[in-house]
Amino acid sequence: MNFRVISLILLVLFSGYTGYTMAIAEQSLLSFGYQLISRPDTAQVVIDLYIMAILALGWMYQDIKNRGKTIKHWLPYALLTLVFVSVGPLLYLVLRPDNDRENINKQYG
């Protein structure tokens, strides 16, 4: 199974679960986030996730820039990442064109 298919499966499963939990939640997303960062143990996890999100945002931005695209191609993924953390990078991996695999091999291989 290739990486794109795995990313798509994760995206569908996680997005479905996120939608479900938001539909049955008894509090808003903002109040839930505030509750998470109000305690040191859960705040550590949230901070850790957002550090990874910032790293993913940097990678996506650089990748889009290397492909000759503008920041407007990056913004939807950035917004999704800032709100739902892993949804933005997963969607980017699913939709990212791989028609320039030779350039990637030259750059990283």
N, C-alpha and C positions, 0 to 999 in steps of 0.2 A: 504494500500500500504506500503510495507516495505522500510526501509532506503536505501537498495541497489538499488531498482527500482527508487526511488526519485533521488538518486545520478546519476544514469545512464541517466535519463531524463534531469537533469540539465547539465550534461557533454555534451550530444549530442546537446542540444539547445545552450549552451554557446559556444561550440567549433565551431558549424556551424556559429553562429553570428560573432565570432572572425575571422574565415576564410573569411567570406563575407566582413567584414569591412577592413581586410588587403588587400583583392583583389581590393577593390575600393578606397583605401587610396591614397592620392596624395603625401604622404611623407613616409619615412621609419619609422619603429618601433622605431629606435634609435632617430631620430629627433623628433618624436612625444613624446617620453619619456622626452627628453631634454626640449621640450616646456612645458610639464606638470610641471616639477620641477623648471622652471624659475620664477614662480609666487608663492607667499606664500600660497594663498588659495588652489591652485591645488596641490602644493607640500605637504601640510598637508594631503590631501587625499591619495596621493601616499605613503607617509611615513606610514600612518595608515594601508594601504593595505599590505605593506611589513612587518610591525610588525606582523600582523596576519599570513603572509606567513612564517615568521621565526618560529612562534609558531607551525604552522602546520608541518613544516619541522622537528622540534624537536619531535612532537608527532609521526610522521611517522617513524623517525629514531628509537625511543624508541620501537615502536610497532614491527618493523621489527627485531630489536635486541632481543626482548622478544620472538619472534617466532623462534629464532635460525638461522636467516639469516645474511648474511654479508652486508657490506656497498654497494657492487655492486648491491644489490637488491633495495637499496634506491636511488642510483644516478639518474636513469631515472626520478623518481618522483621529485627529487630535482631540476634537470635541467628544467623540465616543470614548476615547481613552481616558479623558479627564473625568467623565461621569461614571463609566462602567468598567474602567481599567482594562481588562483583557479583551473586551469586545472589539475595540479599535484595532489593535495589532492582529487579532485573528481575522477580522474582515480584510485587512490589508494583505495578509498572507494568502487569503483565498482569491482576492481580485488582482493581485500583483501579476503583471504579465511576465512570463518567463521566456519570451522570444529572444532575449539577448543573453542567453546562457553562456555564450562564448565570452562576452565582456565580463561577466561575473567570474568565470574561470580565470581569465587574465588578471582580474583585480585581486582575487582571493586565493588563486591556486598557483 
